[in-house]
Amino acid sequence: MPHHTFFKFIWPSALTMLVFIALPIISITIQSFYIDHEQVLVTVENCGPFGCKEVTKVDVEATRALSEQKPLGKFNGFGTYTNRNHLAFSHISEAWNAAPNLGYFIGEVLNLPFYKALSFTLTYTFIVTPCVIILGFCIALCVNRLPSIFKGPTIFVSLLPMIITPLIGSLVLFWMIDAEGIIGSFLKIIFDDPSLSLKASPTLTWIMLIVYGIWHHAPFAFVVFYAGLQTVPKDTLESAMIDGASKWEQTRYVVVPHLMPLVVFISLIQLMDNFRVFEPIVGFNAQASATSLSWLIYNDFRSGDGAMLFGSAAATSILTIIGVSILLTPIIVRTWQSSKPAVRG
């Protein structure tokens, strides 16, 4: 293809990526180096019937003028990245020097906001992603072997978790695990513990969030694998059957290798989605027991004093992008290497 023809095809996509991906990333990168201006305080004399006294108050006009003069805020460099709410290098160093043992040190680090959120985010990602791939593949295999009359209704039921809005789905499950809900009441009967509460236990909260994540994302993997199963060469399967291969051996040596590109595709999508987990935490009202990096960004925009912490949110966003890039790099490199043509000696 001539170069000019190629550029005619590629420039709309390149322009879209520049405007909606590259420029926002550059913008939040710059914003992450700035923090809000400190409020300008003035001391005035307040006189009343019982005398005068000095009162310190915020000079609204001066504060507004400072914000208009430097709209990005006060330059903070990498200070936002290293403060207690993010990488917290100084706090980690202090905890290491004061820790009597490794367990105490790990506990102190995981109490820091960023590392607490990172621990749940990584746990959620590394459990939900493989479970979604395995469960989606198993459902696709089962549906593919059903009689034609049952496939339509089964596919519809299997897609319901993906049709429901994530926030609504998490709210429904949140009501079900309530002490008076169906699941909550059933578990109290099974364990014979009237005080059992899934919401009060951090461990049970993590488990419920992970179960919800698997339930919600499995239909996507199912749809992709089911479509891929329709492309498996029938001649190869028939040859395997003639050679005496069992169903398990056909799946292992014929179907799975044929669907490996789809496994890579689903892994990439799921790693990105799961590392940005947010809706279930809000739906389950689980921030007391589980927070994620995306939830930290959301929390910076709803601080108690009404001020939006743009610099803090931007720094967390950049750290999230870096985390996603690290997770995706091994898969992308492996895919690139496998696509290279073999070099003949």
PLY file of the C-alpha trace (Angstrom):
ply
format ascii 1.0
element vertex 345
property float x
property float y
property float z
element edge 344
property int vertex1
property int vertex2
end_header
0.00 0.00 0.00
1.39 3.44 -0.87
2.33 5.63 2.07
-0.10 8.42 1.22
-2.98 5.92 1.04
-1.98 4.44 4.39
-1.93 7.88 6.04
-5.37 8.68 4.62
-6.74 5.61 6.38
-4.84 6.03 9.64
-5.11 9.76 10.36
-8.73 9.74 11.73
-7.81 7.04 14.25
-4.51 8.72 15.09
-6.23 12.08 15.63
-8.89 10.49 17.84
-6.25 8.75 19.96
-4.30 12.00 20.27
-7.34 14.02 21.39
-9.03 11.50 23.68
-6.06 9.49 25.01
-2.70 11.23 24.65
-3.74 14.79 25.55
-5.73 13.79 28.68
-2.77 11.71 29.91
-0.41 14.65 29.34
-2.88 16.93 31.12
-3.19 14.80 34.27
0.57 14.23 34.29
1.14 17.99 34.46
-1.65 18.42 37.04
-0.11 15.75 39.28
2.88 18.05 39.93
0.66 20.78 41.39
-1.40 21.12 44.57
-4.09 23.57 45.61
-3.02 27.02 46.72
-2.99 27.66 50.43
-5.73 30.00 51.52
-4.61 33.58 52.14
-5.26 34.46 55.77
-5.55 37.98 57.13
-5.83 39.24 60.69
-8.49 41.87 61.28
-9.69 43.67 64.35
-13.27 42.84 65.26
-14.87 45.35 67.60
-18.08 44.86 69.53
-19.92 46.16 72.59
-17.44 44.41 74.88
-14.27 45.58 73.20
-12.08 44.66 70.24
-10.20 41.48 69.48
-8.10 40.22 66.58
-9.68 37.58 64.32
-7.99 35.56 61.58
-10.08 34.87 58.51
-9.69 33.85 54.89
-9.12 36.65 52.41
-11.49 35.43 49.71
-10.50 38.00 47.13
-6.76 37.40 47.54
-7.23 33.64 47.40
-9.33 33.95 44.27
-6.79 36.27 42.65
-4.00 33.78 43.40
-6.02 30.96 41.83
-6.69 33.05 38.74
-3.03 33.99 38.46
-1.85 30.36 38.75
-4.83 28.15 37.83
-2.85 24.90 38.03
-2.09 25.55 41.68
1.17 25.53 43.61
4.02 23.53 42.08
4.80 20.53 44.27
6.99 18.39 41.99
7.01 14.75 43.03
5.85 15.69 46.53
2.34 14.45 45.82
3.67 11.08 44.68
5.78 10.62 47.81
3.36 11.92 50.46
1.52 9.70 52.93
-1.52 9.25 50.70
0.52 7.80 47.84
3.94 6.09 47.82
4.75 7.32 51.36
8.51 6.72 51.17
9.29 8.47 54.47
6.56 6.60 56.37
7.73 3.26 54.97
11.30 4.06 56.00
10.15 4.96 59.53
8.05 1.79 59.77
11.02 -0.32 58.63
13.32 1.19 61.24
10.76 0.83 64.03
9.36 -2.59 63.08
10.20 -5.43 65.50
9.42 -8.03 62.82
8.41 -8.35 59.17
4.75 -8.97 59.95
4.49 -5.69 61.86
6.16 -3.83 58.98
3.79 -5.31 56.38
0.82 -4.43 58.57
2.00 -0.82 58.91
2.52 -0.50 55.14
-0.91 -1.97 54.33
-2.50 0.59 56.64
-1.31 3.37 54.35
-4.12 4.46 51.95
-2.33 3.78 48.66
-0.92 0.38 49.62
-4.20 -0.67 51.22
-5.97 0.10 47.95
-3.19 -1.52 45.89
-3.35 -4.76 47.91
-7.07 -5.18 47.25
-6.72 -4.12 43.60
-4.00 -6.70 42.91
-5.82 -9.45 44.84
-9.02 -8.74 42.95
-7.22 -8.63 39.59
-5.17 -11.81 40.01
-8.12 -13.87 41.29
-10.95 -12.58 39.10
-9.04 -12.60 35.79
-8.08 -16.32 35.65
-11.42 -17.39 37.16
-13.30 -15.42 34.51
-11.26 -17.02 31.72
-11.72 -20.56 33.07
-15.42 -20.15 33.90
-16.19 -18.43 30.59
-14.43 -21.21 28.67
-16.28 -23.95 30.57
-19.65 -22.28 29.98
-18.86 -21.87 26.28
-17.94 -25.56 25.98
-21.14 -26.65 27.73
-23.40 -24.37 25.66
-21.66 -25.43 22.43
-22.55 -29.07 23.12
-26.20 -28.41 23.97
-28.98 -29.32 21.51
-29.92 -26.40 19.29
-33.32 -25.96 20.95
-31.69 -25.17 24.32
-28.86 -22.93 23.11
-30.87 -19.73 22.68
-32.41 -19.63 26.20
-29.14 -20.74 27.80
-27.14 -18.02 26.03
-29.70 -15.40 27.11
-29.51 -16.46 30.76
-25.71 -16.59 30.61
-25.55 -13.00 29.33
-27.77 -11.51 32.05
-24.87 -10.51 34.37
-23.30 -8.52 31.54
-26.61 -6.88 30.58
-27.21 -5.54 34.10
-25.44 -2.25 34.88
-22.47 -2.96 37.20
-23.63 -0.55 39.88
-27.20 -1.92 39.84
-25.92 -5.51 39.94
-23.71 -4.79 42.93
-26.58 -3.04 44.73
-28.86 -6.05 44.18
-26.24 -8.42 45.58
-25.60 -5.95 48.43
-29.27 -6.21 49.45
-29.17 -10.00 49.13
-26.21 -10.36 51.52
-27.79 -8.05 54.08
-28.58 -9.66 57.44
-32.25 -9.73 56.41
-31.54 -10.62 52.77
-31.83 -14.03 51.12
-28.13 -14.89 51.17
-27.46 -13.32 54.57
-30.36 -15.15 56.24
-29.41 -18.43 54.57
-25.80 -18.22 55.79
-26.91 -17.45 59.35
-28.99 -20.63 59.28
-26.16 -22.74 57.83
-23.53 -21.55 60.33
-26.08 -21.28 63.17
-24.79 -17.80 63.99
-27.48 -15.08 64.32
-24.78 -12.39 64.52
-23.05 -13.39 61.25
-22.71 -10.41 58.93
-21.01 -10.46 55.57
-20.74 -6.68 55.65
-18.96 -6.50 59.00
-16.11 -8.85 58.09
-13.31 -7.48 55.84
-12.45 -11.00 54.68
-16.05 -11.83 53.74
-16.37 -8.43 52.06
-13.33 -9.17 49.88
-14.76 -12.59 49.02
-18.14 -11.13 48.05
-16.51 -8.46 45.86
-14.40 -11.10 44.11
-17.41 -13.41 43.61
-19.37 -10.51 42.17
-16.48 -9.65 39.83
-16.34 -13.21 38.50
-20.13 -13.32 38.09
-20.23 -10.00 36.25
-17.29 -10.52 33.87
-17.71 -14.23 33.02
-20.33 -13.58 30.28
-17.82 -11.52 28.28
-15.34 -14.41 28.26
-18.18 -16.81 27.44
-19.29 -14.80 24.38
-15.75 -14.54 23.02
-14.96 -18.22 23.56
-18.32 -19.35 22.18
-17.68 -17.40 18.99
-14.19 -18.88 18.81
-15.53 -22.42 19.18
-17.50 -21.98 15.97
-14.19 -21.57 14.10
-12.49 -24.73 15.40
-11.61 -26.88 12.33
-14.05 -29.80 12.21
-11.58 -31.87 10.16
-9.03 -31.66 12.96
-11.59 -32.68 15.57
-12.75 -35.61 13.43
-9.16 -36.73 12.93
-8.63 -36.61 16.69
-11.79 -38.68 17.25
-10.67 -41.26 14.69
-7.32 -41.50 16.47
-9.19 -42.33 19.67
-8.85 -39.01 21.47
-11.30 -38.51 24.32
-13.38 -35.34 24.79
-10.82 -34.06 27.30
-7.92 -34.75 24.92
-9.74 -33.07 22.03
-10.28 -30.01 24.19
-6.72 -29.95 25.49
-4.81 -30.60 22.28
-7.13 -29.15 19.61
-9.58 -26.62 21.05
-7.36 -24.85 23.60
-4.41 -24.25 21.21
-6.84 -22.93 18.61
-8.34 -20.47 21.12
-5.07 -19.23 22.64
-5.20 -15.88 20.77
-8.62 -15.33 22.36
-7.22 -16.19 25.78
-4.61 -13.47 25.30
-7.26 -10.99 24.16
-9.55 -11.70 27.12
-6.59 -11.52 29.52
-5.66 -8.05 28.26
-9.23 -6.76 28.55
-9.82 -8.30 31.97
-6.52 -7.10 33.44
-7.36 -3.53 32.42
-10.95 -3.73 33.67
-10.20 -5.49 36.94
-7.29 -3.23 37.85
-9.75 -0.32 37.60
-12.37 -1.94 39.86
-14.67 0.71 41.29
-18.45 0.11 40.95
-18.67 -2.93 43.28
-16.97 -1.01 46.09
-19.49 1.81 45.82
-22.43 -0.57 45.34
-21.45 -2.71 48.33
-20.59 0.40 50.38
-17.41 -1.53 51.16
-14.85 1.28 51.44
-14.36 0.58 55.16
-13.03 -2.91 54.33
-11.86 -2.66 50.72
-10.67 0.25 48.62
-9.16 0.32 45.14
-6.98 2.77 43.25
-9.99 3.98 41.29
-11.89 4.52 44.52
-9.01 6.70 45.80
-9.41 8.91 42.73
-13.15 9.14 43.37
-12.53 9.94 47.04
-10.17 12.80 46.14
-13.04 14.45 44.27
-15.38 14.26 47.24
-13.21 15.35 50.18
-15.05 16.44 53.29
-14.37 20.18 53.02
-15.82 20.31 49.51
-12.47 20.95 47.79
-11.54 18.68 44.91
-7.98 17.42 45.23
-7.08 17.50 41.54
-3.34 17.02 42.11
-3.84 13.98 44.35
-6.37 12.43 41.96
-4.03 13.05 39.02
-1.09 11.40 40.82
-3.20 8.33 41.64
-4.36 8.20 38.02
-0.79 8.19 36.74
0.19 5.46 39.22
-2.82 3.44 38.05
-1.77 3.83 34.40
1.75 2.70 35.33
0.32 -0.31 37.19
-1.84 -1.35 34.24
1.14 -0.96 31.89
3.29 -3.20 34.08
0.59 -5.89 34.15
0.06 -5.80 30.40
3.73 -5.67 29.38
4.51 -9.43 29.78
1.45 -10.44 27.74
2.14 -7.89 25.01
5.82 -8.86 24.78
4.93 -12.56 24.64
2.35 -11.92 21.93
4.83 -9.85 19.92
7.50 -12.53 20.18
5.11 -15.30 19.15
4.02 -13.28 16.10
7.59 -12.84 14.83
8.43 -15.16 11.94
10.81 -17.94 12.82
14.37 -17.39 11.65
15.65 -20.25 9.53
19.25 -21.31 9.91
0 1
1 2
2 3
3 4
4 5
5 6
6 7
7 8
8 9
9 10
10 11
11 12
12 13
13 14
14 15
15 16
16 17
17 18
18 19
19 20
20 21
21 22
22 23
23 24
24 25
25 26
26 27
27 28
28 29
29 30
30 31
31 32
32 33
33 34
34 35
35 36
36 37
37 38
38 39
39 40
40 41
41 42
42 43
43 44
44 45
45 46
46 47
47 48
48 49
49 50
50 51
51 52
52 53
53 54
54 55
55 56
56 57
57 58
58 59
59 60
60 61
61 62
62 63
63 64
64 65
65 66
66 67
67 68
68 69
69 70
70 71
71 72
72 73
73 74
74 75
75 76
76 77
77 78
78 79
79 80
80 81
81 82
82 83
83 84
84 85
85 86
86 87
87 88
88 89
89 90
90 91
91 92
92 93
93 94
94 95
95 96
96 97
97 98
98 99
99 100
100 101
101 102
102 103
103 104
104 105
105 106
106 107
107 108
108 109
109 110
110 111
111 112
112 113
113 114
114 115
115 116
116 117
117 118
118 119
119 120
120 121
121 122
122 123
123 124
124 125
125 126
126 127
127 128
128 129
129 130
130 131
131 132
132 133
133 134
134 135
135 136
136 137
137 138
138 139
139 140
140 141
141 142
142 143
143 144
144 145
145 146
146 147
147 148
148 149
149 150
150 151
151 152
152 153
153 154
154 155
155 156
156 157
157 158
158 159
159 160
160 161
161 162
162 163
163 164
164 165
165 166
166 167
167 168
168 169
169 170
170 171
171 172
172 173
173 174
174 175
175 176
176 177
177 178
178 179
179 180
180 181
181 182
182 183
183 184
184 185
185 186
186 187
187 188
188 189
189 190
190 191
191 192
192 193
193 194
194 195
195 196
196 197
197 198
198 199
199 200
200 201
201 202
202 203
203 204
204 205
205 206
206 207
207 208
208 209
209 210
210 211
211 212
212 213
213 214
214 215
215 216
216 217
217 218
218 219
219 220
220 221
221 222
222 223
223 224
224 225
225 226
226 227
227 228
228 229
229 230
230 231
231 232
232 233
233 234
234 235
235 236
236 237
237 238
238 239
239 240
240 241
241 242
242 243
243 244
244 245
245 246
246 247
247 248
248 249
249 250
250 251
251 252
252 253
253 254
254 255
255 256
256 257
257 258
258 259
259 260
260 261
261 262
262 263
263 264
264 265
265 266
266 267
267 268
268 269
269 270
270 271
271 272
272 273
273 274
274 275
275 276
276 277
277 278
278 279
279 280
280 281
281 282
282 283
283 284
284 285
285 286
286 287
287 288
288 289
289 290
290 291
291 292
292 293
293 294
294 295
295 296
296 297
297 298
298 299
299 300
300 301
301 302
302 303
303 304
304 305
305 306
306 307
307 308
308 309
309 310
310 311
311 312
312 313
313 314
314 315
315 316
316 317
317 318
318 319
319 320
320 321
321 322
322 323
323 324
324 325
325 326
326 327
327 328
328 329
329 330
330 331
331 332
332 333
333 334
334 335
335 336
336 337
337 338
338 339
339 340
340 341
341 342
342 343
343 344
